[in-house]
């Protein structure tokens, strides 16, 4: 068994045991069997946070999963239970980790759903995601996500981190996504995205008539909005933590009170297009989180991932995919007197 297969087997075993516990299925002695990992803090981990050290030593599990285990009392140092992820560790500390089921681990279950598959081969999928579909399980959405659908559709997905998902779209953003079907494909796609060799273009319907040059490049860092933790915002990196972010915006059609633009991502930050458009005075139609008023019958932000292009990770063939506007955005564009070709 290869190392990735071994790790996936361990994860699947742990999750299966968690499912038995949740469903009241116990061993004959009345207890649920748990896998216990025993670790020793290396010298270079001295003084580090417990959750960070565990993330480095147990690479098959996410940091948030391990934080939940700590808070649930599933981690001990030198035989003493520790419940704070921020606990400092010392070189040589003996750590025991019980792989208890958490809400996050229970979320990774197969759930059959209809997926709009644009392209498929042995290495990857290209999916046209509808608005309203959450990509990855998270608090408030532990089931019914794209990840759950991928696990049901493809047995290979269980052997991949995040079922092969390499980038995300917001719940209410529709459009194209690429998903890996093999680990080497996933690693290559992640590298291509990091090197900005995957072209991701969006169509956005926004408030306000466009002014000035037809094309504009917004290069503004994005971080958590200090006044509202549910939002992201353009931030000053000297004062607030964040990451660099760049979006190329091109006008497609203009009207007296609205504009239709194409946005090309150079980076992929959370809510990037929505934040950048709002920052230049053009919040997206119906994007109430970023001050976009509801209009043209749209009940979600008017944003659609219309084009995806990259060199195939295995064959190196040039791949390009286009997705037409979904009916709600197409109707909104027409109602506001704009055209989209």
N, C-alpha and C positions, 0 to 999 in steps of 0.2 A: 504493500500500500504506500502511495506517495505521501509526502508531508501534507500537501493541501487536502488530500482525501482523509488522512488521519485526523486532521484538525476538524474537518467538516463532520466526520463520524462522531467525534467527541461532542461537538455542538449539538448534532442531531440527537445523540443519546441523552444529553442533558435536557434538551427541550422535550423529548419524549417522556422523560421521567417527570418533568414539570407538568406535562399534560395529564399524566396519571394522577398526580397529586391534586390538580385542580378538579379532576373528575371524580375524586374520592377513591381512586384505585391505589391500594397500598400493598406492600409486601405482606407475607403471611404473618409476620410478627407485629403488624399494625403500623410499621414505619415506612416512610418513603425513602428508598435508597438515594443517596446523594454522592456525587463524585467529589472528592476532596483533593485539591492541588496543594502541594507543599513546596514552598519557594524560600530562597535565601537572598536577602538584599545584597547586591554586589557592591564593591567599593565605590564605584562611580555613582551609585544611587544614594549614598549617605547624605542625609539632610533633605531628601526629596519628599514630595507629597506621596502619601500611600496610593491614591488613585492613579497618579502618574506612573509610579513604579510598576503597579500591577498592569497597566496598559502596555508598558514596555516589555514585561515578562510574559504576559498572556496575550500575544498579538492577535489571536483569533477572536477576541472579544472586544467590543467597543468600550470606550471610557465610561459612557453613561450607564451601560449594563453593569460594569464593575462598581460604579458609584452606588447603584441601587443595591447591589449585594452587600456593600459595606454598611449602608444605612439600615439594611434589614438584619444586620448582625451576623452576616455570613463570613466575616473575615476576622481572624485573630492574629495577634503578634505575640509570640512567646507564650501562647496559651491563653492570653487575655483578649476578650472580644473588644473590637474597636469599631465605632460607628460613625466616625468622622472621616470623610474622604481626604480632608486636608491634614490629617495626622502626619507628623514628620517621622520618617523611618531612619534607622541607623544601619550602617554596613554590618552584615552578619545577622541581622534580625531574621528569625524564623517566622514565616508567614504561612498560615493555613487558609485556603479559600474553599468554601463550600459552594458548589455551583447550584445554588437554589434557583428555582424558577422565579422570574420577575415579570411584571406586566410587559416589559419589552421583549423578553424571551418568548412569552406566550403569544406574542403578536406574529411570530414567524411561522404561520400556518398556511397551508395551501387553501385557497378559496377560488373556486371556478368562476370565471367572468369572461364576458365577450371582450376581446381586445382587437382593435383595428390594426392589423399587421400590414405595414406598407412593403416591407422587404424581410426576407428570412433566408439564411443559409446556415451552415454548420457552425459558424463563428459568432454571428450576431443577429439581432433583430432591430428593425426600425419600426417604431410604434407611433401612431397618431393618437395622442392622448386627448380624451374629451375634457372639457371644463367640468370641475366638480370632483374629479378623481384625484385623491391624495397619492403621491408617489411612494412615500415611505412611512411605515408606522411611526407614530409620535403621540405624545399625550393628547387625548381627545380623539385620536384616530388610530386605535390599535388594530383595526381590522378593515377589510374592504378596500385595501390599498392596491396600487399597481404591483408592489412586491408580492402581496398575497396571490394575485392573479398569475404572476410569473411562476411562482412555486407550483401552482396547480397545473399550469400549461406545460412546463418543461422540467422533468425530473433532474436535469443537469443543474438547474438554478440553485438547488439546495447545497451544491458544493462550491458556490461562489459567494463572496461577501456581498451583502445587500442584493442577492439574487442577480448580480450582474449589472445593477444600475450604476452608471458612471456620472450622470448629471441629472438634475432635477428641473421640473417646472412647478411653479406654484399651483396649489389646488385649483384655482379658478383661471389658470392660464392653459389654453389648449395648444395642441400642435405636436411637432415631431421630436422624438427622443430616440437615441440609440442605446441598446442594451446588449451587453456581452453575453455569450453563451459558453465561453471557455475562459479559464483564468489567464492564460497568456494573452488572449484577445482583450480582456479587461485591463490588464496592466498596460498594454499598448495604447488602448483608447484613452486611459487616464493620462499617459505621457503625451499623447497628441493634443489633448485638451490643455494640459499645462503649457505646452509649447505653442499654443494658439494656432494649431494646425487643423482645428475643426471649426468650420464656418457655421455659425448659428445666427440666423436672421429672423426678425420678428416684424409683424405689422402691428402698429398701435394706433388707435383712434384717441385723439387727445383734445382737451379743451384749449381754446385760444387760437386765433389766426397766427400762422407762422410768420415771423418777421426776419428780415436779413437774408444772409446767404442760404442757399438751398441745403447745403450740407454743414453739419456741425459735429465736432468731436468733444464730448464731455468727459473730462479727465478729473474726476473728483472722488476722493476716498469715501468709503461707506463704512459705517459702524452702527452699533445699537443706539437708537435715539435715547438720550439720557432723560428725556421728559416723558417718554412712553415706551416701555420695554417691548411692546408688541410691534413697534415700528423700527425700521432702519432709517438712517438719515445721512446726508453729507456731513462729514465731521472734519475737524482740525486734528490731525494725527499727533500734534504736539500736546494736545489737551485731552483727547478722548481716543481710546483704542479703536482701531478699525483697519481696513485693508484698502490698498489702491484699487481703483475701479475705473474702467474706460469703456464708453459706449459711443459708436459712430452712428449719427442720426441723419437721415436723408428725407427731405420732404417729398411725398408722393402726390398729394392733392391738398389744396387749401380752400377754406371757406371763411365766411365772415367771423364765425365764432368757434370754429373747430379746424383741426388739421389731421391728415392721415400721413403717418411717417413709417419709414422702415428703420429698424434699429439693429445694428450688428454688434454682437458682444465681442469685446477683446479680452474681458475677464468675466468671471461668472459668480458674482456676489449675490447674496440673498436680496431679492426684490430690486435688483440693480436697475433695470429699465424703468420700473415704476418710480424709484427714488430719483434717478437722474432726470426723468421727464418732469417730475414735480419741481425739482430744484431749478429748472430753467423756465418755470411759469407755464408748463403744459401738462398738468396732471391728467392721467388717463380717464377717459369717460367711465363713470360708474366705479371708479376705484376709491371708495369712501375712506379707506385707511390712509390714503395720501391726498385727501381733500378733493377728489374727483367727484363731481356731482353726478347723480344718476340721470341718464338721458338716453333717448332713442330706444327705449324699451329694454336696455341692457341691464341685467341684474348681477353682473360680475365685471371685473376690470376688462377693458377692451384690448386684450393682448393675445396674440396668436403666433406661435413658433412656425413660421411659414416655410423656412428652407433650412436644410441640413446638408452639409457637404464635407467629405473627408476622404482620405486615401484608405482603402480597406486594409485593416491591420495585418491580414494574412496574405492577401493576393497583391496588395499595393495598387489595385485598380481604383481609378477615380470614381467616387460615388457621390451622387447628388440627388436629393429628394425634395419635392415641393408639395405643400399641402394647401388646398384652397381655403378661403375664409369659411369658418363655420356659419351656419345660417343666422345665428343671433348677431354676430359682428357684421356680416354682409348686409343684414337688414338695417342695422344701425348706421352703417356707412351710407347707404342709399337714403335713409330718412334725413340725414344731415346734409344732403346735397353733394356728397362726395362720390368719387368713382375709384374702383380698384381693378386694375388689370392683372 
